[in-house]
Amino acid sequence: MNTIRVLVVDDAAVVRRQVSLLLGSDPALEVVATAANGRIALAKVEQFQPDVVLLDLEMPELDGLETLKLLRQRAPELPVVMFSALTERAGVLTLEALALGARDYVTKPTSSGGMNVTVEAVRDELVRKLKALHVRNTCAPGGPPLLPRPHPPRPQGPARVEIIVIGASTGGPGALVRVVSALPADLSVPVLIVQHMPPLFTRLLAERLEGVSKLRVREAVSGDLLRPGSVWVAPGDFHLALSSDSTGVRILTHQGPPENACRPAVDVLFRSAVEVYGPGVLAVVLTGMGQDGLRGCRRVDEAGGQVVVQDQATCVIGGMPGAVEQAGLADGVVPLDDVAAELVRRVEARGRRL
């Protein structure tokens, strides 16, 4: 079996050595070269032809963003994963890198919670993401073939949409920018988003979405009252849920157990939305690895709500929307650039047959 060839780029020799050892412990991966800055990395891409590049952000001579721009010109299909610190500056740069075409990111180990435990978690995340991106990059356009089960026709038209809930993971920040920026200023329902991201990064994502959106976007805070035409992003390390009282529907964030190894988890949001809005839920699953959102979509479908997923061809990783499509739960499967228009169409249908 051919190994996945990895180029590790970081200005710190200890990081290059540690990451090489971590990745080398998996027989499916091979670190074919390392580089201390972007200029060396560009030369080694030509020399070693890696399958995936793990790229640090802050380096001398040529930093991660400038290196990424040149890589996108020279090798546009080469998957690049950013390796960033869990700091505000690194978060801003990471989101910029994702906008420039990086496929994903992994945060560097910290001393909190025990260094050995953290390093092991980073190793597992790195290995999983490098493998998934390589598989996606070597498949035919659109990813591995799906054998979807069509959603059975509804005996009656759909219920009126009262809320949009969106789940995303790998590739999600870029996808969310394109969806949220295309939603109209007069959208008549609230929008809630779960993006698999750590604390701090989710606030920065909300700020980035706010900058491109006609709607108000913010990181969710417990107690916020839901209002039409506003968007909330789940905070990192907190589940996003809803509660209803005499004053209306409010946001509830909590640190319940992770689901699908995630917190926030898409399933938690979708399930909670159904408990409050029943058939009025419009659930959306965008690009992402794994199956978070599948069980939540099943609850939405059972309640008579609607489910829309991003198509495989436009996903960075199609695992999450693909699982929903294969289960026969999707009422619509659409390219990324058509998602916003599809959501508006379903909101404006107001119970008419689609």
Order of alpha helices (4+ residues) and beta strands (2+ residues): beta-alpha-beta-alpha-beta-alpha-beta-alpha-beta-alpha-beta-alpha-beta-alpha-beta-beta-beta-beta-alpha-beta-alpha-beta-alpha-beta-alpha
